[in-house]
Amino acid sequence: MAKQTISNNLFSKTTKEEKEPKVKSSPLSVYLTTEEKAELAGIAKELGESKHAVMQFAIREFLRRYAAGEYEIKTERVTKKTIKPL
């Protein structure tokens, strides 16, 4: 067994290493078509990763690129009027 050295002051306060705060995450459901699921599974298999890891990467990459202004997404508001009996 290796010898351990003892500091001069046996009763000195030990310092804790400061840990980075944990980022809290929560699950999110996504509905995919059968074709999208098959494509996702194929990509995951090709990369040797889980489908979960590929989806996390895809979402993070989209968020990064969107924030950088790399996407121009046009939206359109549609108003639907219906007739209801009194």
C-alpha positions in Angstrom: 0.0 0.0 0.0 1.3 3.5 -0.9 2.2 5.8 1.9 -0.1 8.8 2.5 1.3 12.2 3.6 -0.5 14.1 6.3 -0.7 17.9 6.1 0.7 20.0 9.0 -2.7 20.9 10.2 -4.8 17.8 10.8 -7.9 19.8 11.8 -7.9 22.3 8.9 -11.2 22.7 7.0 -11.4 20.7 3.8 -12.6 22.4 0.7 -15.2 20.9 -1.5 -14.9 21.0 -5.2 -17.7 23.2 -6.6 -19.9 21.3 -9.0 -21.7 22.8 -11.9 -25.5 23.0 -11.2 -27.4 20.3 -12.8 -29.6 21.2 -15.7 -33.1 19.9 -15.1 -34.7 18.1 -18.1 -38.0 16.5 -18.6 -39.5 14.2 -21.1 -41.4 15.4 -24.2 -43.5 13.3 -26.5 -43.3 13.5 -30.3 -45.6 11.8 -32.7 -43.9 10.5 -35.8 -45.3 8.7 -38.9 -44.2 5.1 -39.5 -41.9 6.3 -42.3 -40.3 8.9 -40.0 -39.8 6.3 -37.3 -38.1 3.9 -39.8 -35.9 6.7 -41.1 -34.9 7.7 -37.5 -34.1 4.0 -36.7 -32.0 3.7 -39.8 -30.0 6.8 -38.9 -29.5 5.7 -35.3 -28.3 2.3 -36.5 -25.9 3.8 -39.0 -24.4 6.1 -36.4 -24.4 3.4 -33.7 -26.5 5.6 -31.4 -29.9 5.3 -29.8 -33.0 6.9 -31.4 -33.2 9.0 -28.3 -29.7 10.4 -28.8 -30.4 11.2 -32.5 -33.6 13.0 -31.6 -31.8 15.0 -28.9 -29.1 16.0 -31.3 -31.6 16.9 -34.0 -33.6 19.2 -31.7 -30.5 20.8 -30.2 -29.1 21.4 -33.7 -32.4 22.9 -34.8 -32.5 25.2 -31.8 -28.9 26.3 -32.3 -29.4 27.0 -36.0 -32.8 28.8 -35.4 -31.2 31.1 -32.8 -28.4 31.8 -35.3 -31.0 32.9 -37.9 -30.2 30.1 -40.3 -33.9 29.4 -40.8 -36.6 31.6 -42.3 -39.9 30.1 -41.2 -43.0 31.8 -42.6 -46.2 31.3 -40.6 -49.8 32.0 -41.6 -52.8 32.5 -39.4 -56.0 30.9 -40.6 -59.4 31.9 -39.1 -62.2 29.5 -39.4 -65.8 30.6 -38.9 -68.5 28.2 -38.1 -72.2 28.5 -37.7 -73.7 27.2 -34.5 -77.4 26.8 -33.6 -78.8 29.2 -31.1 
